Amino acid sequence: MKRHFLLLAVLILFISPCPAQSVIFTRTITPHGKVTFSSRLKSLLFGRKKSRQTPFSVVLLKNGNIVMTDIENESVVLLDKTGTIIRTIKKIGKVPFGSPVGICLDKYENVYVSDSARMGIIKFNASLKKGQLFAAVPNSRLCGMAWIKNRLYCADAVRHLVRCFDISGKQIFSFGKRGTDTGEFNFPIDIAAANGQLYVLDALNFRVQIFTPSGKFLGTFGGNGTGGGDFSKPKAIAVNRLGYVLVSDVSFDNIQVFDAGGRFLYVLGRRGSGPGQFWMPSGIAYGSATTFLVADTYNHRIQQFEIKGIGK
């Protein structure tokens, strides 16, 4: 059944119910160290040291630089437009990262990273030169995050709720509990925000739930299955100001596209290592209304796409 779904996914991309739209692969960004005379000399004398990054979540800065979390190396990494590593952060002060997973930006391009093992959120400036603890949350497993105005929302997978913090890092309130009813969660893993609404990826309920910033339930879409609009192991969500929702699924190794009302539109990708193919797509981030990045985790790369035909 899964194989049939993946084959169908390739066809759906070209027979979308919105034929004026198309998703175009634009480039691959493979994180790599800066090549210098010293690095070439060391490679010549001692052999090439194998090193690779494993992108998990990703954001795009206005200057074109990229910030990603690296789950294999337990670090936060700043890349330039070409993928050259500018800076790698493995600890804050003397405390190493445990498992940096979620990442998001505020309106000033400060970078926020959730560490699910250290149970806290770290705040950096855009250059990653300054970092400090933003919020400590004991007995939690913090995952995806999103900002709405001056509030940061963070999914807590182990507590099955969404936490809301003010700009100082103080938790204001939380909403949700474990369950299957509307407004309840079973392993909420990621959050996206657009047009004053929160989209929570409720992973083990196989759905996306939509809320107001105060936590009022607005709607839901998705379900457990292998057809278009269904989920198996949903991993990441992103939404742009036009309301187009992207949801990655690491069971199918693809990304499904929905409109603002949750109507399934089409599927992008399948398992593989070629352009537009994925192996555990774990993070998605819009860079503009029509451009988005995918952290293609076990292909050890980031892929960039553009949606044509939806306006600007």
N, C-alpha and C positions, 0 to 999 in steps of 0.2 A: 504494500500500500504506500509506504514512504517513497519507494522508487517511482511509483506512478505519479505521486504528488510532485516530485521534483521535475519529472518530465513535463508535467502539465504546467509547472511554474514557468518554464522557458517559453512555452507557447503563449501563456497569459500575458507575458511582457509585450508581445507583439500583437495581441488581439484584445488589448485593454478596452473596457467599455468607454474609455475616454481617449479615442484614437488620435486626438490632437496632441496628446501628451506622450512623452517618451523620456526614459532615464538614460542618460549618456555617461558612460565611463570616461573620465577625463585623464586620470593619472594615478600612478602608484607611488607612494612615499615609503621608502624603506629606511628606517632609522639606522644611521651609521656614524662612526667616529670621524673626526676631521683628519684628512690625509695631510701629513706634514713630512718634511725631510726626516725628522726624527722617527716618525712612525714607519716610514719606508725603510730606514736603516735597521730598526729593530726587527722588522719583518724579514729583511734580508739575512740578518745575523742569527736570529733565533726562531725564525719561522713565523708564519702568520697565526696570531692568537685568535681562536674562534670565539666570537662574542656576538650575541644577538639580543634584541629587545623583543618583548612580548606585550604589545599594546593591549590594554584592556578597556580603558575609557579615554576619550579624546575631546579636546576643544580647540577651536581655531581663533587666534587673536586677529585684531584688525590689521596688524602689520604683516600678516601672512604666516607668522610663526605658529607652531603647534605645541600644545602641552598635552602630555599623555601620562597615564599611570601604567607602570610596567609590573605585572604580577609575578613574573619569573624572577626578576632582579629586585623586587620589593622597593621600588623607587618611583620618583616623579621626574619626568624628563622634558626638557625644553628643546624643541627642534626648530631649525630654520625652514624656509620654504622647500628646500631640496631634501630635507630629512637629516641633514648634518646635525649632530648633537651639540648643542650650545652649553647645556648645563644638566647635570644629573644630581638629584637630591635623594639621599638615602636615610637621612635622619634629621630631626629637629633638635638642636642642641646636642645632647649626648644620647638622646632616645631614638633608636632606629625605627623606621616604619615596620609595622607588622604585616599588614596586607592593604596597601592603598588601592582602592577600587573606584569609587565614584569621583567625578570631577565636574565642576561647573564654574561659570564666571558671573560676577556681578556687573552692574552697569559701568563700573570704573575699571573693569578688566582685572580685578583681583581674582586670584585663582583659589578655589576651595576644594580640598581633597578629603574624602572620608576614608578613614582607616578602620576597616571592619575588625581587625585583630586588636588594635590599641584602643578601640572604642572612643574615637574622637574625630573632630573635624579640624583640619589645619588650614590656615589662611596664608597665602603667598601674594606678593606683588607679581605683576606680569612677567618680570624677568627672573623670577624665582630666587632673587638675591636675598629677600627677606621673608622669613616664615615664622609663624607663631601659632600656638594652640588657640583655636577659635572657640571650640566647645568640647568639653569632656562629657561623655555619656556612658556611665558604667552600665554593665549588664546589657549591652546592646550589640547589634550587628548592623552598622550603618552602611548603606549602599548608595543608590543614586540620589542626586540632589537637583534642585532647581530654585531660582529666585523669582519672586513676584514682588515688584517694587522693593520695599525695604525688609522683606521677610525671606528667610531661607527655609525651604522645605526639604526634609531628608527622610527617605524610606528606612525603616528599621525592620529588617527581615525577621529577626528572632523574637521581637515583641509584636510583630504583625500590626504595625501602626505607622502613621506619618507624624514626624515631629516638626514643629515650626519654631524657628529662632528669630530673634530680632538682630539688628546690625551689630550689637555688642556681643552676640553669642549666647544670650540668655534664652532658654527655652520658654516660649510664651504659652503654648498649648500643644496638644497632640490630638489626633482623632483616629478612630478605627480600633478594632480588636479582631482576634482570630475568629473566622467563621466564613460562611458562604453567602450570607445575605448581602444585599446592597449596603455599601458603606463598611463592610467587613473585609478582612484580608487573610490570605494564606500565602505567606512569603512575598510581601511587596518588595520588588527588587530594584525598580528604577522609577524616576519621576521626570516628566517634562512639563513645561509651562508655556502658554501662549494665550494672548488676548484675555488675560485675567482669569484663566482656568488652569487647573492642575490635572494632568493625565498620569494616573498611577498604574504601573504595570504590575498587576496582581498575579504573580507568576503561577502559583500552584492552584489558583482558581481559573487559570487559562483565560484571562480577560484583561481589558483595560477599563478602569473606572475613572470618571470625570467628576471633579469637585470644584466648588468655589474656593477662594482663599481661606474662608472660614471653616471649610470642611464639610459644607453642605453637598450632598450627593446630587449629581445632575444627570448622569447616564452611564451606560456601560456598553461594551461591544466585545466580540470574541467568543471563543468557546474551545473545548477540548476536541481535537480532531485533526484530520489530515487534509481537509479541503481548503479552498480559498477563504481567508478570514478566520480560520481556526489556528490554534496554537498547540505546541507540544512542550517545548522548553523555551519559552520566550525569555529574552535576556536583556534587551535594551529598547528604549523608546525615545523618539525625538519628534517635535512638532514645530512647524514654522508659523509665522504670523498669518499665513493664508489658510491655516488649518489643516495642512497635509501632515498626517501622522505616519511615522515610520516605526515598525516594530521588527526587531531581529529575532530569529529563532535558531538556536544552536543545534536543535535536533534536525531541522531541515537545511541548515546552513544557508538561509536566505533572509531577505527582508521583504515584509509585506507593506503595501502602501494603502492607506485609508484616507477618506476625506474627513472634513471636520465633524460630520455626523456619525462617523464610525463605519461608513459604507466601504466595503472592500473594493479596491480598484484593480491592483495587479501585484505581481510578485517580481522581485529582482534577485537573480543569482541562483546558485546551486553549489553543491560541494565541489571544490576543485581549487587549483592554484593559478588559474589563468585570470586575465582581466575580467572583472565583474563576477568572479567566483569567490567563494568564502570557505574558510575553515574556522568555525567558532567565531562568528561576528559578534563581538561582546559589547561594543560601544558605538553609538551613533551621535553625531552632532551636526546641526546646521551651521554653516558659515555665513549664509545669507538666506533669503527667502527661497532660492532655487538651487543652492549648492550645499552638499553635505559630505561629511567624512564618515568612514566606517573603520573602526579598529578591528582589523582582520587578524585575530589574536594568534592562532596557530600557523598562519602563513607569515607571521612576524612582519607585518606591514600595515600600512594605512592606505585605504583607497578613497579616491575622491570621485564624486558623481555630480551631475547637473540634471535637474528636471526641466525639460523643455515644454513649453506650451501652457504654463500656468500663470503667466504674468510675473510681475516683479514686486 
